[in-house]
Amino acid sequence: MPLGSHNSAFSRVTALASRRAIHAAFAWLHGNPKTIMDWQAGLVAIPAPPFGEALRSEWLAARFAEIGLSGIETDEVGNVFGVLVAGWPPAKASSGRAATPASGAASGSAHASSDASLPAASGGPVVMLSAHLDTVFPAETPLNPVVDGDRLTAPGACDNGAGVAGMLAIAQALLKSKAEVPVPLIFMGNVGEEGEGDLRGVRHLYDASPLARRIAAHIVLDGAGADSAVTQALGSRRFRVTVSGPGGHSFTDAGTPNPIAALASALAVLAQTELPEQPRTTLNLGTIQGGTSVNSIPESATATIDFRSTGAEGSSELRRLEAALHGAVEEAVAYWNAQGKPSATRSRGLLSFNIVRIGDRPCAHLADDSPLLGALRAVDRHLGVRTELLLGSTDANIPLSLGVPALSLGAGGEGSGAHTQAEWYSARDREAGLKRVLLLTLAMAEWATEEQGSGIRD
């Protein structure tokens, strides 16, 4: 029976939860809150601005090696992978740990363990559990994490220190308990989720890795919480617009076309673009900058713009807004070039413009009859949780847009102040959230074994 069926999904989850090894995994989560918090505090002490996550990648590779994952690798963009191999625990294993990764496995360069590598060419399905490593904070931001009991205060404590620490806790609990794993579980700490990172870590996985076509389900851990799931991917497109000109002195070069005037005109027109109520669509003029001084005609002016939309029709709305942006800028530049004094424009030149797309997150959603959503509902029923399904922009946007069952969950606990230096996380009830993730991951691993014959996206 398909896992999406309510009865079969609940029966599977109930059977999973009754196993002795799962009880042992839950016991490890219950008995090691300090270990998990120590991981979290250690991670958030390391700067990880967009495109500057290398030190966190090295840190995570070392943690993967310490807890006993196999196949530890760091790819060319900085994503870090570790594998809990299918068939774990080995029949003749003498301890609860996987084979020790080869020397060098904790370095920041590409590396692999002595007993296994990423199962990209194995032909069988895998289940992916990921958490992003990057933060929104510049490298020079003071971090100084403070742990007070079950509370951690630091930039990035919740987003995404909670997700990365939760991912490590799931891996360690499964290893320590010798829980049976029917297909490989891939743990990934990925780069580039925030801002202009534009989901580049997960995007690279699905664009460039042969592992991508083997992914039967992808569970993203992002932030805190245990009673919601992001199943609808909010699409967005972001642009940087630059208008350039010769510039000059405000008096002696008067009549030279002004980039700020042209850009301001374009933005004023764009801001009046009619937006539909359904699909819900938004337009934001985020930043504007340019000029040298009050008595200088600027040589350039730059603005950033954010468009967002939801649902199946969201992609067409984003394309419409992109066309409106191009039209507004072209018309404004042409208008202000025509307004310039002929003598000034002949001697000094005209305005030009450049529009660069700096973000493109696809719209998508997890189907209501998806086996992943069926499994989540069964896990919630078993644990007595009621999940609220949410709309959001997360790493799950990429797999969802490709038809891979995916969602984004909190890793338990609670927090607030995300993207501020006052961010905090409380580990109160973290255990409940991690139990939810662990059961969901194993339920999807069992479902994936039933799909081996169907060829996951061959």
PAZA-598399 format. One record per residue: residue in one letter; x, y, z of N, C-alpha, C, O in turn. Coordinates in steps of 0.1 Angstrom, whole numbers, plus 5000, padded with zeros to 4 digits. Last residue first. Layout:
<pts>
AXYZXYZXYZXYZ ...
</pts>
This chain:
<pts>
D515050854869516050814859515950894846516750874837 R513550914893513851024883515050974874515951054872 I514050624906513850754911514350854901515650874900 G512750344897513750434891513450574895512750644888 S511050154906510450244897511450344892511150414882 G512349984924512049934911511550034901511550014889 Q512350134947513550104940513350064926514050094917 E510250194963510250264950511550224942511750284931 E510550064987509450024978509450084964508850024955 T512450214998512850084994511750024985512049944977 A511150455005512050454993512450314989512650294977 W509750385028508950405016509950395004509550334994 E511950385045511250255043510450275030510350175022 A512650655044513650555040512950425037513350355027 M510350765055510550785041511650695036511650655024 A510650685082509450645074509650655059509250575051 L513050815088513050665087511850615080511850515072 T512151075088513251035080513250885078513350845066 L510051075108509751105094510851055085510551005074 L511551015131510550925126510150945112510050855104 L513151245132513751115131512751015126513150935117 V511351455135512251455123512751315121512851265110 R510251385160509351405148510251395135509851325126 K512451405176511751275175510851275162510851185155 L512851685175513851585168513251445167513551375157 G510651785188510851815174511851725168511551685156 A511151685214509951645207510051675192509651595184 E513651805221513551665220512351625212512451535203 R513052075225513752035213513651885210513451845199 D511752165248511052085239511752055226511052015216 R514152415250512952355257512152285246511752345236 A516252555239516152405236514952345243514852215243 S515852865224515652785236515452645233514652605224 Y517753125209517152995208517052925222517952935230 W517853455195518053355206517353225203516453225194 E519253765183518653635181518853535192519953535198 A520254015183519553975195518953835194518153795202 Q521054075157522054035167521553995180522253945189 T518753915134519154035142520253985152520453865154 H517753695122518353795113518653925121518854025115 A515253635147516053585135516453705127515753805125 G513953665171514953765167515753715155516953765153 S513553335186513053465181514253555177515453525180 G512552995193513453105192512853225186511653225182 E512452655205511752785201512852895200513852875206 G512452305197512752415205511952535200511052525192 G512852165163512452165178512952285185513652365180 A513652235138514352125145514052125160514952085168 G511152285113511952325124512552205131512052095130 L511252175078510752165092511752235102512852255099 S510252165045511152235055510552225069509352275070 L510151915020509552005029510652065038511652005039 A509651714991510451785000509651885008508551925005 P509751504964509051524976509951594986511051534990 V510651654934511151574945510351604957510151714961 G510051834913509151714915509651624926509051514927 L511452054912511851944903511051824905511351714899 S510452224931510252264917510652154907510252164896 L511352084954509952084951509752124936508852064930 P514152134953513652004950512151994947511751924938 I513952434957514652364946514152224943513652194932 N512552484981512052534968512652464957511952424947 A514052405003513052304997512452354984511952274976 D515352615013516052525004515152424997515552374987 T512652855012513652775018514352695008514152704996 S510053055017511153045008512352985015513053045023 G506652945024507953005027508952985016508752915006 L503652865039504252905027505652975031505653045041 L502752575059503052715057503652735043504052645036 L500552385079501352385066501452535062500552615062 E500852285112500352385103501252395091502452405091 T500251975127501152055119500352165112499352135105 R499751865159498951915147499852015140500152115145 V500751565176501051705171500151735160499751655152 G500951305186500051395192500251545188500051635196 L502651125175503251205186502251305192502551375202 H500951005156501550925166502051005178501950965189 R500351235141499251155148499851075159499351065170 D502851295130502151385139501051315147500851345159 V503251075114504151095126503451195136503551175148 A501151115096501150995104502051005116501750965127 R501951345084500651345091500651225100500051235111 L504351265072504351365083503051365091503151375103 A503351075053504251035064504251135076504251095087 G501951245036501251145043502051085055501451065066 L504051405027503051465035502251365043501851385054 L505351195013506051265024505051335033505251335045 P503551114993503951015004504651085016504551045027 S501151354985502551314985502751214996502251235007 D498651464982498651324982500151264982500351154980 D499151734980498451694991498451534993498351485004 A502451824968501051774966500451714978501151654987 L504152104976504151964979502651914977501751964984 H504852344951504252304963504252154964504352084954 A506552644938506252504938505452474950505252554959 C508652884922507352854929507152704928507552644918 P512252934926511052884919509852864928509952834940 R514153214929513653104936512353054931511353134930 D516653394921515553334913515153204921515853104919 G518653694921517953584928516853534920516153604913 I519653884905520553834916519853734925520453684935 R519853984872519053904882519953854892520953784889 V520654314863521154184866520254114876519854164886 I520654564840519754494849520254354851520454274841 N521954874832522254734833521354674844521254724855 F522155154810521655084822522054934821522354884810 S523255494803523055354799522555284812522655334823 L523155834791522955734802522855594795522455574784 L525655994771524255964775524255854786525355794790 G528156254768527656124767526256114773525756204779 R529656504766529856414778529156274777529656184783 S529056634742530456634747530656534758531756484760 R526356574737527356544726528756544732529556454728 T525156644761525156504757526156474746526756364746 A525556924760526156844771526156694767527156624770 S524257004737525657034738526356944749527456904748 P521556914743522356854732523856884733524656794730 K520656844776521056954766521856894755522856814758 G518256574781519656644783519856744772519356744761 Q515956454775515856574782517156654783517256774786 A516756214764516056314755515956444761515956544755 N517556084787518556114776518056214767518756304762 W515156054799516056144805517256174795517856284796 Y513855864782513255994785514356094789514356204784 A515555644783515355704770514755854772515155944765 V515255584810516555614805516455694792517055794789 A512555514811513055624819514455674814514655794813 E512355294794511655414791512155534798512255644793 E513955104807514255144793513655284790514255364784 V512655084832513955134831514355184817514855294816 A510154974824510155104831511555164831511755284829 G510854734811510154844804510254974811510555074804 H511954584832512754624820512154734813512854834808 L509654564849510954634853511754674841512154794841 A507954424833507554554837508854634841508954754839 A509254174832509054254819508754404823509254494816 E509054104858510354124853510254204840511054294838 L506254074860506954184868508354214862508754324862 R505953854844505253974841505954094847506154194841 R507353654858507853694845507253824841507853914834 L505753644881507153694882507753734869508453824868 E503453544870503453674876504853734877505053844875 S504253284862503953384852503853524857504153624850 S504753184888505853194878505553294867506353374863 G502253164900503253254904504353284895504753394893 E500352974894500453084885501553184889501753284882 A500652794915501052754902501152864892501952854882 G501952994943501052914936501552874922502552914918 T503053334946502753204951501953124941501453184931 S505853574945504453524941504353384945505353304947 R507853874945507453744951506053704947505153784945 F510654074938509354024934509053894940509953804940 D512754334947512354194950510854174946509954254950 I515554524937514154504937513754364939514454274934 T517954774942517654634942516154624944515454694952 A519755024924518654984932518554834932518854774922 T522155284918521855144918520655114927520555184938 A523755514897522855494907522355354906522155294895 S526655714887525855594886524855594898524955674908 E527655964887528055874876527255744875527255684865 P525756254895526356124898526656054885526156074875 I526856574897525956494889526456354890527656324886 S527356724928527856644917526756574910525856524916 N526656844952526956934941527656854929528356914921 V526356644970525156724967525456814955524456844948 S528256364959528056474968526856554962526356524951 T527956114946529156144953528956254963529456244974 G525655844937526055984939527355994947527655904955 G523655584953524455644942524855784945524355844955 Q520955354960522155424964522855484951522655434940 I518355174974518755264963519955344968520055384980 T516554864981517654964984517855054971517555014960 G513954754974514654734986515754834990515754875001 L510754764966511954834962512854834974512554914984 N508754484960509454564970510654634964511454564957 L505754334954506854404948507454494958506754574965 T503854024954504354144961505554204953506254134945 T500953834952502153874945502554004952501754094954 R498853554954499353674961500753704956501653624955 P497253484922498153444933498653574941498953674934 Q495253714938495553574936496153554923495553594913 E495453994936495253934949495553784949496053734959 P498054124914496854054917496754014931497753994938 L499154464910499454334915498154254918497154314923 E500254714888499054654894499454504898499954434890 T502854934895502354824887501254754895501354724907 Q503955144908502555154905501955044897500855044893 A506655104908505955084921504455094919503655044927 L507455164882507355024886506555004899505754914900 V507455444885506555384875506355234879505255184880 A509555484903508155534906507155474897506055444901 L511655364890511155294902509755354906508955274910 A512055544870511755404867511155334879510155264877 S512755774884511555774875511155634873509955604873 A515155694896513955734905512655724896511655684901 L516755664874516455544882515255574890514355484892 A516855934864516355824856515955704864514855644862 A517956064886516656104881516055994873514855964874 I520455934888519455924899518055954894517155894898 P521755994863521355864866520355844877519455764877 N521056274843521356234857520856094860519656064859 P522656424815521556334820522056274834523156234836 T523656754817524156614815523056524822522656554833 G522756994825522156944813522656804809522156734800 A525757124839524257114839523757074825524257124815 D528357154844527957044835526457024835525956914831 T528557354862529257374849528857264839528857294827 F526857254883526657374877527257384863526557414853 S527656994892526257024892525857154884524757174879 H529956824872529756924882528256974880527756984869 G529356464865529956604863529656694874529056654884 G528356174845528556254857529156394854529256434842 P527955994824529256054825529456134838530656154842 G526155704838526355824830527655884832528455844840 S523955434846525255494846525355614836524555614826 V521955244867521955344856523255424857523555474867 T521354914876522355024876522155114864522155064853 V519554694895519454784884520454894886520554954896 R519154364905519954484907519954564894520454524884 F516454164915517254224905518054344911517654404921 R514853854921515453974926516454034916517153954909 R511953654925513053704916513553834921512753924925 S510453374941510853514941511953534930512653444926 G507853174955508753204944509253354945508453434949 L507552964982507253104977508353144967509553144970 A506352644983507552724980507152864975506552874964 Q504752485008504552564996505652654994505952735003 T505552365031505252275020504952345007504852284996 V506952385061506852465049506652375037507652305033 A505252305090506052255079505852345067504752385064 S504952295126504652355113505552285103506552225106 D505752225151504352205148503952275135502852315133 A508252275161507852135160506452115156505852005157 G511052495162509652465160509452315158510352245153 A513752675144513152605155511752565152511252585141 G515752635114515252705125514652615135514852495136 D515352385092515652525092514952595104513752605104 L516052105074515852155088516252295088517452335085 V514351925049515252045052514952085067513752095071 I514351635032513851695044514851805048516051775051 H513451475004514451565009513751645020512851715018 A513351154988512751254996513851345002514951295005 A514951024969513550994970512751094978511551114975 I517551094948516951144961515451114960514751174952 R518851034926518650924935517850964947517450884955 R519551264913518451184907518151064915517150994913 A521751354928520451424928519351334923518251334929 L524151244924523351194935521951244934521051184939 P525451374904524751264900523951204911523051114909 S525251734907525651604914524751484908523551494907 A524351964895525651914892525951774897526851714892 D521752054903522252084890523451994886523551954874 Y521451974930520451924920520851954905520451884896 L523652114942523451964943522551914932522851814926 H523152374935524352304929524152154930524552084921 R520952424950520852434936521952364929521752294919 V522052404975521052304971520852304956520752204950 G523752644973524252514977523352394972523752304966 R522152864965523152814956523752674960524152594951 L519953014973519852874974520952804966520752694960 D520953284972520053234962519953084961519853024950 G522753454984523253314982522253244972522753154965 E521353684989521953664976522653534974523153514963 G519553525015519753635006520253614992519753534985 E520753185024520253325027520553425016521453415008 E521952955014520552965015520053105016519053145010 G524852885011524052975002522552975003521952984992 V525652535018525952685017524752755010523952695004 N524652265039524752335026524952485027524552545037 G525251965051525252105055525552185043526652175037 M523551665048524151765041524051905048522951945051 F523351315049523251435057524051545050525251525047 I521551055036522551155033522351275041521251335041 L521050725041520650855046521750955043522950925048 P520450445020521450545026520650675030519850725023 V517850235033518450295022519450395028519350435040 P517250125059517050045047517650105034518050025025 V518750105089518550205078518450125065519450075060 E518150035122518249985109517950095099516950165100 A520150185148518850165141519050125127519950165120 K522150205167522250095157520850075150520549955147 S522250415184521150315187521250195178520550095180 K524250575174524450515187523450405190523750305197 L523150645149524450565149524550495163524850385164 L520950795156520750675148521950585149521850465149 A522151005170521150915177520950785169520850675175 Q523651125151524351055162523350965169523850855173 A521651225133522651125128523351055140523450935139 I520251395150519551285144520651175139520451055142 A522351575157521751495167520951375161521051265167 L522851705132523951625139523351535149523751415150 M520351835129520851735119521851645125521851525124 G520452015151519451905150519851795141519551675143 A522552175143522652095155521651985155521951875160 V521252285120522552215119522752125131523152005130 G519052415132518852315121520052225120519952105119 A520052605150519152495155519052385144519052265148 G521552775134522252685144521352575148521852465150 N520852935113520252805113521052715123521252595120 D518553045134518553035119520053045114520453165111 C519253055161518152975157518152945142517952835137 A521653195161521453085171520352995166520352875168 G522353415145522253275139521953165148522053045144 P523853585172523353585158523453455151524453385152 A522853445203523853475194523253495180522153445177 T522053255231521853395225523053425216524153425221 L520352975242521553025235521253155228520253175221 R519152805270518952915261520352955255521352975262 D519252635291518752575278518652685267517952655257 G521752795306520852685308520452625294521352585287 D522953005285522453015298521352915300520252925296 V525553085264524652975268524252995282525153005291 V526353315239526153295254525153185256523953195251 P528653395213527453315218527453295233528553275239 N529953605197529953595212528753515217527953575225 L529953795173529053675175528953645190527853655195 P530054095155530454025167529453915170528253935169 T530654085120529654095130530054025143530453905142 E532354055098532854135110531854145121532154205131 A530853925079531953855086532353925098532853855108 P527253995081528654015076529753955085529453925096 F524653755083525453855090526853865083527453775080 V522853565076522753685069523853785074523853895068 T524653245073523853335080523753465071524353475061 D524952895063525153035062524253115070523153065074 L524252625063525252665072525452825073525952875082 H521052445063522052545057522952595068522652615079 A520652095062520452225070521552325065522652285062 S518951785052519951895051519652015060518552025065 L518751465043518451555054519451665054520651635055 M517451245018518351355021517851435033516651465034 V517650905010516851005016517851115021518851085027 V518050724978518550784991517550874997516650934990 P517750434957517250564962518050604975518550514982 G520350304936519250294945518950434951519650524950 G522650354920521350314913520150304923519050304918 S525150424927524650294932523350254925523050134925 A526350664923526250574911525650444915525750344907 A526350804947525750864936525550764924524550784917 P526750764976526250654967525650714954524550674951 L529850884987528450914984527950814974528650794964 S531650595000531550734995530150764992529250674993 A533150405026532050435018532250575012532850665018 D535450365041534550245039533450275029532750185025 S537050585045537650465041536750355037537150265029 S535550895032535850795043536450675037536450655025 A537051175015536051065016536450965027537650965030 H537151515005537651405011536651295012535451325010 A538051854996537251734993537951604999539151594999 S538952055025539052015011538151885009537751825019 G538852105052537952175044537952135030537152175022 S539151795072539651915066538551975057537551925055 A538351555082537851675089538351805082538051905087 A539651355068538251375066537651495072536551545069 G542251305073542051415064540551445063540151545056 S541950955074542651075079542451185068542451155056 A538650815069540150825066540750955071539951055073 P536350745095536750805082538250815081538950825091 T535850425109536350565111536750625098537450555090 A532750265103534150265102534650415103534050505098 A530250355128530650325115532150325114532850375123 R529750215160530150325152530450265138530850155136 G529150015178528050095173528450205164527650275159 S531149725170530749845178529649915172529249885160 S531649535152532049505166531649615175531849605187 A529549405126530149515133530549485147529749415154 K528549225109529649175117530349295125531449285129 A526449365096526149235103527249195113527049135123 P526249715102526849595095526649475103526649475116 P523049865111524449835114524949715106524149625103 W522949955076523549985090522549935100521349945098 G521749935052522149815058522849835072523249735078 A523250225038522150135038522650005045523849965043 V525150465059524950365048523850275050523450245061 L524950785063524650665071524250555061523150565055 V527351015052526450915048526250815060527150775066 G527751365046528051255054526951145051525851185049 F528951665031528051545031528651445040529851425042 V528752015026529451905033528451785034527251805038 N529352265001528352175007529152055014530051995007 G531252404987531252415001530252325008530252325021 V531452384960530852514965530852524980530552624985 E532652134956533352254951532752384956533452484955 D531951944986531951964972532552104968533052174977 T533351725008532951865007533051894992534151874986 E532351415025532951485013532451635014531451665020 I532351105040532451245042533151325031534251295028 G531550835042531550905029531551055030530851125023 S529950805074530850755063530750855051529950945051 L529950915108529350905095530350865085531550885087 G530850955134530950825128530250805115530050695110 I531251185148530151105152530050965145529350875149 E533651285136533651245151532451155154532651065162 A532851345110533851235113533751195127533851075129 F531051545115530551425108531551315111531151195113 R532851735126531751675135531251545128530951455135 A534351795103535051735115533951675124534251565130 A532451915087533151785083533751715094533751595095 L531852135103530852035101531451905096531051795101 W534252285100533752245113532752135112532852035119 E534352335072535352255079534952205092535152085096 S532052495070532052365063533152275069532952155071 R532752715085531752625090531652495083531352385089 L534752815068535152765081534052675087534352585095 A533252885044534252775044534652725058534752605060 E531353075038530952965048532052855050531752755056 G530853305023531953295032531753185043532053205054 F528553345009529853325001531053315010532153325005 P527153515036526953465022528253455015528953555014 P529053445066528353535057528053465043528753365040 A529753305091529353235079528553325070527353295067 P531953275119531253355109530953275097531653185093 I531253065147532053075134531353165124530153135121 A529553035167530753115170531553135158532553215158 V527752845159527352985157528553085161528453205158 L529052605165528852645152528552795150529252855142 G529052595193530352595186530152645172531052715166 A526352595199527152715203528452715196528952825192 Q525752335188525052455183525852585187526052675178 W527252165204527452175189526952305184527552375176 D526152215229527552245226527852255211528652345207 M523552115225523752265227525252305224525452415219 I524151845223523551915212523752065213524052125203 T525251805248526051775236525551855225526251915217 K523051865264524251945265525151925253525652025248 P521151655259520851795255522051885255522251975247 N521151365260522251445256521951585251522451635241 G518951215266520051215275521151305272522151315279 H517151225244516751275258517851295267517851385275 L518651115224518151255223517751315236518051425240 W518850855234520050935232519651085231520351165237 A516150775234516850785247518150875246518450945255 F515750765207514950865215515650885228515750995233 A517350545202517650665196516950785203517550885206 A516050345217517350385221517750515215518450595221 H513650325203513650375217514950415222515150515229 I514750235180514250365179514050415194514250535197 A515549975188516550075184516050215183516750305186 R513049855193513949885204515049985200515350065208 R510149985177511349915177512349955188512350065192 S507950145176507950035186509249965187509449885196 A508150325155508350375169508350265179508850295190 L507550145134508850205135509150245150510150215156 A504850105138505749995139507150045140507949985148 T503850365134503650295147504650185149505250165160 V504550405108505150495118505050425132505950425139 R502850215095504350215094505050285105505950245111 S500350295103500850165107502350155106502950095115 F500250545090500250545104500750405110501450405120 A500350455063501350545068501450545083502450535089 S498050305061499350235059500450325065501350275070 N496050495067496150375075497550315074498150285084 H496450695046496450735061496750605069497550615078 S498650665019497450625026497450635041498450605047 G501250725013500350835014498950795020498250885025 L502550485009502750545022501750665024501350695035 P500550234993501350354993501450425006500450415014 M500849885000500050005000500950125000501950125006 
</pts>
